[in-house]
């Protein structure tokens, strides 16, 4: 058995994806930040406890139907509590449909953010809600001016996703101190 330590990138990106859009967004984020800076994990295949080995973490989650968690995130929801989130900088990106589900736009990202803040994570990567059209979202800050992470709507605004990812990654580099 090889006892050498595992070489890790400074950032871990965990995503859950049923239709591959959250996975593709994660790959674009990794590519934009730099592949050597980001280890990427599908939470259906890699236990979330792996986050324990990182101080900089990005979490990607789509919102399903009426504000529901994506099934892979739902399956590991209680395991999130096993990670020591104290002192970790955590950024979120979420995918949703602001036209088809305007009352629940990105709710799942909001649930995950609230859970991690309660567990001691330091949130990063807040994103302006300007330019989006929706009725309600659990992913908004208390003053309703920012999303708690990058908001993507590939269903209705796919043409804006690349620019949003690029801008958000520049913001994350500053917030992560890279």
Steps between C-alpha positions, in 0.01 A plus 500: 500500500623847412518726809591820316259789567243574232572818309195720506407818317420798724129497406248216512189522283216262589187477286187294467351474154209305356493643149870593465448880500639546852790273409572700184487827696744349752737402220481855358572645845798267540633590156454872565672493840772269369491122496803474730317708762181294520431136589149417378272239658157361421332452838331187367847343475712675765398532866455861615738428791773553239429873548682468834832513313435844345472856625353638174184329378248555221167316512268465201134408527198529272153566637236253393131570446349691789820588686618144557852369553665306218485129592876449554511795741186377673659159547811642673328789681563363852863410414573871448484537880801266538737748335665767718408813304660743747747730324421368154415748225202364310347630177185370334370487148148395421294423194132570477217597270378853572223478238357154571544517879515873584380452859780256587795628295821351644337406832724193539813717488348710777433192715859381460641846574291533818608155619870570446494845660332342804785244505763776503599538134611842377286586197658641184386568146177693554352612169273789398139413425482788254394386154305194619121476490342275762239530774676354804816320604638349820846572351486875565684691772286664771484830308388320179775662289737206460484130438704291746694367200525508124154477343480314170191436291614286209138427414421863410830691499763255381657776293582692820653212696855519364535872574347454847740215574799705383406799717421283801831315473689832500305596811579163662872536430496824701282361781701178520826697500637340183 
